[in-house]
Amino acid sequence: MAKRTPRPDLPALTWGSYLAVDGAVVDIARDGNILYERSRSGITVRKFVSNESAAKQQARRIEDLTSKGHVAVDTKQEPATRPPKDQSSSITASIRADGWRAFHEKLPAFVAALEEAKIDPFRAFAQQGTTGRDVNAVARDCAEVAQRVFGVTYSHRLAFDHDYAGHSRAIGRASTADFFKTPARVAMIACLKLQGRLSTSDGDYDDEVAYANLDLEIAAHMRECLSARGRRP
């Protein structure tokens, strides 16, 4: 009988080490669109939509660490852990049915409330500024509408899921429109919160694979809501 071929190890990655004042070390490495981080609390693995998104998040994470006093001390070649199995390309295949149903039931009210608040449901916030209300105010107003309609809480904080100390960073008022982007993305965040996700933050600038294109799917549902009322988007 032929011998079973052993499962090959993953190739070594180049880890950057960042030392904190209390002696704790955070190691970060990237393999294409997969980002790894090790700390005293364990190892986390995140897979992003693209290599570019993972590289951006890696740079932001390193910037966050250095701003908190971590110092780059070393680079080393060591194996990575295997990433988790790929999740479905459509988030709707994996989210809990009860949370999606609750979100879907409230979505028509959200679209109607946007119109009352004079917020275009389908234009980016960057395109909705007026003399009396700048683009960031429009984004904040949209988040307040969503909070009221969906019954969720927007923390206006950016997640750092890898931070062993559990830190996050506030989304500045001048960055609100840039982060939330569109009403559909605001609704997407509400949908995820209704699923028990994003309980302490509103997510990242670069969404994970599990959330890819969910905002586009929600925008399509929002158009259906308008059509049901005899309105054209």
WOMO-V593469 format. One record per backbone hydrogen bond with DSSP energy under -0.5 kcal/mol. CO is the residue of the C=O (numbers start at 1). NH is the residue of the N-H. E is the energy in kcal/mol with one decimal. If there is no record, write none. Layout:
BEGIN
co nh e
CO NH E
CO NH E
END
This chain:
BEGIN
co nh e
11 80 -0.6
13 15 -0.8
13 78 -2.0
15 76 -1.8
16 28 -2.3
17 73 -2.3
17 74 -0.9
18 26 -2.3
19 71 -2.4
20 23 -1.8
24 20 -3.0
26 18 -2.2
27 38 -2.6
28 16 -2.9
29 36 -3.2
31 34 -1.5
33 48 -3.0
34 31 -2.8
35 46 -2.4
36 29 -1.9
37 44 -2.7
38 27 -2.6
39 42 -1.8
42 39 -2.5
44 37 -2.0
46 35 -3.1
47 209 -1.7
50 54 -1.9
51 55 -2.5
52 56 -2.4
53 57 -2.3
54 58 -2.3
55 59 -2.3
56 60 -2.5
57 61 -2.5
58 62 -2.4
59 63 -2.3
60 64 -2.4
61 65 -2.4
62 66 -2.6
63 67 -2.0
64 68 -0.9
65 68 -0.8
65 70 -2.3
66 69 -1.4
71 19 -3.0
74 17 -2.8
76 15 -3.1
76 78 -0.7
78 13 -3.1
89 91 -0.6
90 93 -1.6
91 94 -1.6
91 95 -1.7
96 100 -2.1
97 101 -2.3
98 102 -2.2
99 103 -2.3
100 104 -3.0
101 105 -2.3
102 106 -1.2
103 107 -1.2
104 108 -0.6
106 110 -1.7
107 111 -2.3
108 112 -2.2
109 113 -2.4
110 114 -2.0
111 115 -1.6
112 116 -1.8
113 117 -1.8
114 119 -2.6
115 118 -1.4
120 123 -0.6
123 183 -0.5
124 127 -1.9
125 128 -2.1
133 130 -3.2
134 138 -2.0
135 139 -1.9
136 140 -2.2
137 141 -2.6
138 142 -2.2
139 143 -2.2
140 144 -2.1
141 145 -2.2
142 146 -2.5
143 147 -2.4
144 148 -2.0
145 149 -2.6
146 150 -2.8
147 151 -1.1
153 155 -0.6
156 171 -3.0
157 202 -2.7
158 169 -2.0
160 163 -1.7
162 164 -0.6
163 166 -2.1
169 158 -4.2
170 172 -0.8
172 175 -2.1
173 176 -0.8
175 179 -2.2
176 180 -2.7
177 181 -2.0
180 182 -2.8
181 125 -2.8
182 186 -1.9
183 187 -2.4
184 188 -2.2
185 189 -2.3
186 190 -1.8
187 191 -2.5
188 192 -2.3
189 193 -2.3
190 194 -2.2
191 195 -0.7
192 195 -0.6
192 197 -2.5
193 196 -1.8
203 159 -2.3
205 207 -0.7
207 49 -0.8
208 211 -1.6
208 212 -0.6
209 212 -1.3
211 214 -2.1
213 217 -2.0
214 218 -2.5
215 219 -2.3
216 220 -1.7
217 221 -1.6
218 222 -2.3
219 223 -1.9
220 224 -1.6
221 225 -1.8
222 226 -1.7
223 227 -2.4
224 228 -2.2
225 229 -0.8
226 229 -0.8
226 231 -2.9
227 230 -1.7
END
